[in-house]
Amino acid sequence: MLGRAGRPQYEPKGKGILITNHSKQQLYLSLMNQQLPVESHMSRLPDMLNAEVVLGTISSVSDALSWLGYTYLYIRMLKSPTLYGIPIDQALTSMLLLTHVLYMVDRHAHVVTYFQKADLRLEQR
């Protein structure tokens, strides 16, 4: 578990406290010293997107693309697309990368139903 003390909106620095068991101590020290890359593990991305649809944050495919653009997963996929199973030719532009992610989410979870001629609005059931 990692927590940050401080107020990010007012203070440029804060303190982080890491709580872990002894067997994982070396792993976290390596991550903190940048000896290992920190990767995103949004394994429940379909559930997260669905929650945003229910909250009303996402109501179209373009909203979903915008939302994904603010995630750490997106930042890491830009840096290392092949690590996330994305062919390099499909990660050349940020929009292409985001579209690929949404396609993969829908392909595996079937969470998006939309009408192409109706401004790509999501159908709520």
N, C-alpha and C positions, 0 to 999 in steps of 0.2 A: 504494500500500500504506500502511496506517495501523496503527501499533502503539501500545499504551498501556503506559507504564512505571509501576510502582507496584503496590500491593496493595489492590484495591478493598474487600476485606473489612475492612481495617485503617485505610486512609487515605482521607479524603474527596476528596482531589485527586490527580491524576496528570498525567503529561506524555504528550502524543501527538506522535509523529513521523510526518510525512507524506512519503512518497517518491513523486515523480511526475516526468513529463517536463515540460519548459518550456512546451509547448503547452497543457497542462492546468492550469497554475499559477493562472491567473485564475479558472477554474471552481471550484477548491478554496478559493481565498481568498474567493470570493463565498459558498460554502456555509458556511465557517467564520464569516463575519461576518453570517450569517443574512440575506443578500440574496436567497438562493434557498432554497426548502424542500428538506429532505433527505427523499426518498421511498424506500420499500422496493421492492426489485426481486427478490422471491422467485419468479423465473421457473420454478424447478424445484420448486415446491411439491408436486406429486404425488410426485416422487422423495423429497423430504424426509419426507412423511407415510409413504410406504412403508417408508423406513428405520426410522422410529419404530415401525411395526407389527412389523417383523422383530426389532427390539431388545426388544420387549415393553412399551415405554413407552405405546403406544396399543393397546388391545384392544377398544375399543368406540367408537361414534360420539360418546358423551359425553366419552370420553378425548380424541378428536381435537378436539372443540370446546374443551376445556380447554387443550390444547396450543397451539392457534391463538391463544387469548386472551393468551398470553405473548409473542407475536411482535411485532416492530416493524411488520410489515405490518398487523396488526390495529389497532394504535394509530393508524397513518396513515389507515386506512380509516374509523375513527371520525371523524377530523378532516376528511377530504376524500373522502367516498364516491364522488362522481361522477368524480373523477380516476381511480378504479380501475374505472370502468364499472358502478357499482352505483347503481341508481335511488334517489333520496333516500327514497322511501317504503319501501324494503326495508332501509334502514339506520337506522331509528328506534330500535331497541333493539339492545343488544350481542348478545343471543342470536340475533336475526333476522339480523344481519350475519354472525355466525359460521356460521350454518346456510346462508346464501347462498354463502359462500366454499366450504364443503364440497360443496354442490350443484354449483357451477361446476367444482371440481376433478374430481368424479366424472363430470360431463357430458363433460368434455374428455379425461379420461385413463382413465375406467372402472376406478378403483383400489379402489373399495369395494364389497364384496358383504356384505350383512347380512340377518339374519332379523328381521323386525319383531316377531314374537311371542316371540323368544328374547332379550329384553333388549338388542337391537341389537348383538349380538356379531359381530365380524368373522369371516368365514370364511377360514381360511388354506389355501392350495393348495400 
